């Protein structure tokens, strides 16, 4: 699989944003949208697009070599590796659907977050690095889902309108510019 510095930076930024937003969402309603966008972007771009590019350019045969259990590695080599275009293609489709659901709002966001949680519950099998990643992401995903399930007035709105009612006002700046209230 092709690892690229920009992909790693994007991935770390999305993970960090999701974690921070999941904590801040308790006090700041806008944070739940930041968490939602970060997780949706992570699944859509860091997952689906990244895996599609790697599928086109690379080989997934050795992906499970670091798995915790021999049966995972054996099953991967026997089933997935010879049919990687089918199985990784299905993974790409799943990650894309989950990302779009998370970004779309309302009940679809909750369904997408359930898909992301299920994905991360299965991912830990593939080695210590992903286990640590999953242990970090799962509480953040649950927090984002919990905050999104509280159904604030604009949770079902598209992201472009979701920030309108929670916009931040800077009185000193607006008064200096002569902008009313």
N, C-alpha and C positions, 0 to 999 in steps of 0.2 A: 504494500500500500504506500502511496506517495504522501509523505508528511512534508508540509510546507510551513515556513515560519509564520506567514500571514494567516494561515488557517488556524494554527495554534494560538496566535494572539486573539483572533476573532472568537475562538472557542473559550479561551480563558475570560475574555471580556463578557461574553454572554453568561457564563457560569457565575462569575462574580456579580454581575448585575442581577441575576435571578436570586442569588443568595441574599444580597443586600436588600433588594426590593421586598423579598419575602419577610424580612425582619421589619423593615420600615413600614410595610403595609398596615401594620397594627395601628400606627399613629398617623400615617399620611395616605389618604385615599389614592393619590396619584401614583404612589409606589406600586400598587397592585397592577396598574397598567404597564409600568416599566417592567415588572416581573413577567407579566403576560407577554409583552413584546420580546423580552430576552429569551424566554423559554420557546416561544414560537419561532423566533429566528434561529435559535440553536437547533431545533428539530428540522426546520425547513432548509436552512443554509448549511449549518454545521453538520447536519445529519444527511438529509436527502441529497443535496447538491454535492457535498463532499464525497459521499459514497458512490454517486453516479459517475463522478469524474474518476474516482479510483477504480471503479469497475471498468470504465473505458480504457484506462491507462495501465492498470496494474493487475495484481493477482491476489485473491483472498484465500488461497489455499492454506497459508500459514497463520491465519488470523487466530485460530484457537490453540496454537502451540503453547501458549502460556496459561491455558485453562487450569483451574484448580483440580479438576478431575479428569482422569484418563478417558472416561467414556465420552466426555464432551469433545475432546480432541479427536478421538476415534470416529465419533458420529459426524463431526464436521468434515473430516477428511473423506469419509465414505459417502456422505450424502450431499453436503453443501459444495465442497471444492469441485467435484466433477460437474455440478449443475449451478455454478456460481452466478451465471447470468440470470437464471430463473430466481434463485433464492435472494441474491443481493438486489435484484430488480424488485422483488416483492418487498424487501426491506426499505428500499428507496421510496416505493409507493406508500408504504405504511408511514414512514417518517414525514413525507410530504403531506399526507392527509392529516396527520396529527398536528403538524405545524400550522396548516391552514385552519383547522378547527380551533386551535388555541387563539389564533389571531382574529377569528371571525366574531367572537363575542357571544354573550348569552349562554344558553345551555350547551352550545357547541364548544365553547371554551372548556367547560367542565368535562365534556366527553373527551376532548383532546388531551386535557391534563390527566385524565384516567389512563389514556393510551400511553402518555409519556411516563407515568408512574409504572405501568405494567412493563414497558420497554426497559426501564432502569432496574426493575426487579429481576428481569432475566439476564441483563447485561453483566452482572457481577460475576457470573460463572467464568468469564473469559480472562481472568488473571488479576493480580493484585492491584495494578494501576487502575483498572476499571472498577474494581471493588471499592477502592478508596474514593474514586470519583462518584460512584453510586451512593456511598455512605454520606457524601457531602450533598449531593443533589436531591436525594429522596426527601429529606426534611424540608428543603426549600420548595420542592414541587408540591408537597402536601400543604405547606403554608400558603403558597400561591393559590392552590385550589380552594382552601378554606376561606381565604380572603375573597376570592372571586365568587364563591357560593353564597356570600352574604347579600348578594344582589343589591348593590347601591343603585341609585336612579339611572346611572348611565352605563351599567355593565353590559347591556345588550346592544349598545350603540357601536357603530364602527369606530375604530381607533381615531379616525380623523376628527370626530366630534366628541370623543370621550373626555378630552382634556379641557373642553370649553368651560364646563361648570366647575372645574377644579383648578383653574388657572391661578397662578401666583401673581399678586399685585405688589409693586414696590412703590409705596406712597411717596417717598422722597423723590424718586425718579419721575413719576407721573406728574407730581406737582411742579417739579423743575421744568418739565417740558410743557406744562400748561394743559395737560390731559385731565379731564374730569375723572374723579373718583375711582 
